[in-house]
């Protein structure tokens, strides 16, 4: 098989108004986009103007924004389907639709077509109809889900998500932000926090 010459193209669906979709998740995505320039990455904000502004403050450069009816991410299906051709004219056909919350993963399933899907689970499951709908949708259209820790993975499995779909995203360390002398930096933190000797 010939090696792939074109970069992988990823459409990131972010919904800052959904549980787990706020600033921490947006910053995590921004760091990934910054650190992996070899991949074509496009961010679509599912939310209002304030959500798009938050994404920008967190370091993202959204290619677009769609407003979900009644603020419900999954109801943005038509708007995303309409936005996809425009985004793909500019960036090329997306290989992966990567969703950054459970609600965005539901939306990804509704809009991805034959594209690969990947879901990020920054928080544990919520009680309610959205979580039930997500579980039912995954039974019919499985996709890999990356939990941001073992507890989050466990809670989703307990809530009924197939454990074979759940993986743990290991924490990344950005060595560029670490001090040169880490031992000295740790000692300074211990001194300021008044812990240890």
Buried (B, 14 or more C-beta within 10 A) or exposed (E): EEEEEEBBBBBBBBBBBBBBBBEEBBBBBBBBBEEEEEEBBBBBBBBBEEBBBBBBEBEBEBBBBBBBEEBBBBBBBEBBEEBBEEBBEEBEEBBBBBBBBBBBBBBBBBBBEEBBBBBBBBBBBBEEEBBEBBBEBBEEEBBEBBBBBEEBBBBBBEBBBEEEBBBBBEEEEEEEEEEEEEEEEEEEEEEEEEEEE
